[in-house]
Amino acid sequence: MESTPIEDRGDGGPVTASDPNADLPGRTVYERATYQALLDHRTAALKLAAVLHAYEQFYDFPLAEIREGRILEMICANRAGKGRDTMTEAVTAHERARHECRVALVAVALDNGMAVTDIGKALQFSRQLAGRYAREARDRWPALT
């Protein structure tokens, strides 16, 4: 899984990592996968935040048009499609990254002997959802079975 570099916000934390093994000598494959998934999730969250900020600014035009009594012109300008596509892509990427992060975390928990019920409690989701993530982790890493 390769990360897409984005601009560093200057907070000192890593933004992406191209090699998930670089900072993790002696860690299990599941721990390395979790590390990479967390980096990817953080990257997706930063991108989503940027899209949300741009989307917030997007509203200035239609609000001004409505204040000026030009609501029909605003509707006909049909500028919403571009912003909606960008928003949908960012939300989808964020959700995909979150899912991958959860699968990797569940794999680490399984590797350390946690029961599915306990994983659900620890990660604060249902036992059924924990079970689905556990099945996905076991499918991805057959050594977990």
Secondary structure as GFF3:
##gff-version 3
##sequence-region A 1 145
A	DSSP	alpha_helix	29	58	.	.	.	ID=ss1
A	DSSP	alpha_helix	60	67	.	.	.	ID=ss2
A	DSSP	alpha_helix	71	77	.	.	.	ID=ss3
A	DSSP	alpha_helix	80	111	.	.	.	ID=ss4
A	DSSP	alpha_helix	116	123	.	.	.	ID=ss5
A	DSSP	alpha_helix	127	140	.	.	.	ID=ss6
A	DSSP	three_ten_helix	142	144	.	.	.	ID=ss7
###
